[in-house]
């Protein structure tokens, strides 16, 4: 229950952060709907503050726009999952869910990237076939890490000048 009630506050923070990106959101109506949802969940209960924030601290470490799209797409998915178990006959619940679906669609590239990360964690790196494939791709992966503008080479030259080896 604490997850659900505190999450509603965080949802309003996320929606406001999308305000300048996603013009279709009616933030005033959405805030009113979120206030009603807070009342539904009794989010003023004292246990809401236990354990600190659920999402906002995680958001602070994701600084680049594309990075934020990844984490926000996952957070939006969690809110949608939470709302699946909520009374959809209430207009404010439907409105919030619709706005979240709209946001989710605009973050589809973030969702795909999140799935890629999940898939990577499932790879069985002890499997010999996967190891062979990984070794074949190693040089290509390392090339992609290099900066195409040549700044990587410049940094290395600067280091060599500084180093009195």
ABEGO torsion letter per residue (X at the ends): XAAAAAAAAAAAAAAAAAAAABAABBAAAAAAAAAAAAAAAGAABAAAABGEBAAAAAAAABABAAAAAAAAAAAAAAAAAAAAABBAABAAAAAAAAAAAAAAAAAAAAAAAAAAAAAAAABBAABAAAAAAAAAAAAAAAAAABBAAGAAAAAAAAAAAABBX
